[in-house]
Amino acid sequence: MSMTAEEILAEIGPVQEILDEHDGVVNVLDTTDGNVMLSLDGGCNGCSSTPMTAMQIYYSLKKLDNINDVIFVNGELPEYMRTFIDQKMAKEAQEAKSDDDGPQGEIV
């Protein structure tokens, strides 16, 4: 099930607040089959913080079950940052799984 552009924008809430302060705009171009295509425009053009903004958006959206990929059409997210986030998320998933395997609660 694909998400609407409005749902995508709602998921990046805290990032959107910062973008609003700097005249940045996130354009949702497509959400077909859970592949979200975005562009960062407005104040994001030429801003040195754009890759970090893209990284935060990528991380937020990739946490969602129905999102397969997040593609920035203007190249705002370098491949090494994408790899870093993917590795971080894999580690978080492994740690969560390890926590689920052990005994729960407190031993008194």
C-alpha positions in Angstrom: 0.0 0.0 0.0 1.5 3.3 -1.1 1.5 6.4 1.1 0.1 9.7 -0.1 2.2 12.8 -0.4 0.5 14.2 2.6 1.3 11.2 4.7 4.9 11.3 3.6 5.2 15.0 4.6 3.6 14.3 7.9 6.3 11.7 8.7 9.1 14.2 8.3 7.4 16.6 10.7 10.4 17.9 12.8 12.5 18.3 9.6 9.7 20.2 7.9 9.7 22.7 10.8 13.4 23.5 10.2 12.9 23.7 6.4 10.0 26.1 6.9 12.3 28.4 8.8 14.8 28.4 6.0 12.4 28.5 3.0 13.2 24.9 2.2 10.6 22.8 0.4 10.2 19.0 0.1 8.4 18.0 -3.1 6.9 14.5 -3.1 7.1 13.4 -6.8 6.0 9.8 -6.6 5.1 7.1 -4.0 4.4 4.2 -6.3 5.0 0.7 -4.8 6.5 2.2 -1.6 9.3 3.9 -3.6 9.2 7.5 -2.6 10.8 10.1 -4.9 11.5 13.4 -3.4 13.3 16.6 -4.3 14.5 19.3 -1.9 13.9 22.7 -3.4 13.6 26.4 -2.4 16.1 27.3 0.3 17.7 23.8 0.0 19.2 24.6 -3.4 22.9 25.3 -2.8 22.6 24.9 1.0 25.5 23.0 2.6 23.1 21.4 5.1 21.0 19.7 2.4 22.7 16.3 2.6 22.1 16.2 6.3 18.5 17.2 5.8 18.1 14.4 3.2 19.8 12.0 5.6 17.2 12.8 8.3 14.3 12.4 5.9 15.7 9.1 4.6 16.1 7.8 8.1 12.6 8.8 9.1 10.9 7.3 6.1 12.9 4.1 5.9 11.7 3.2 9.4 8.2 2.8 8.0 7.1 -0.7 7.0 5.5 0.3 3.7 8.5 2.3 2.4 10.9 0.3 0.2 13.2 3.1 -0.9 13.6 6.9 -0.7 15.1 8.5 -3.8 16.2 12.1 -3.9 16.0 13.0 -7.6 18.4 15.9 -7.3 21.1 13.8 -5.7 20.8 15.4 -2.3 21.7 12.2 -0.5 25.2 10.9 -1.3 25.6 7.1 -1.6 28.0 6.9 1.4 25.3 8.6 3.6 22.7 6.2 2.4 25.0 3.2 3.2 25.7 4.6 6.6 22.0 4.9 7.5 21.2 1.5 6.1 24.0 0.0 8.2 22.8 1.9 11.3 19.2 0.7 10.8 20.4 -2.9 10.4 22.3 -2.7 13.6 19.3 -1.2 15.4 17.1 -4.0 14.1 19.6 -6.6 15.3 19.9 -5.0 18.7 16.1 -4.9 19.0 15.9 -8.6 18.0 18.5 -9.4 20.7 16.5 -7.5 23.3 13.4 -9.5 22.3 15.2 -12.8 22.6 16.2 -12.4 26.3 14.2 -12.5 29.4 11.9 -9.6 30.0 11.3 -7.8 33.3 13.3 -7.3 36.4 14.7 -10.0 38.6 14.1 -9.2 42.2 
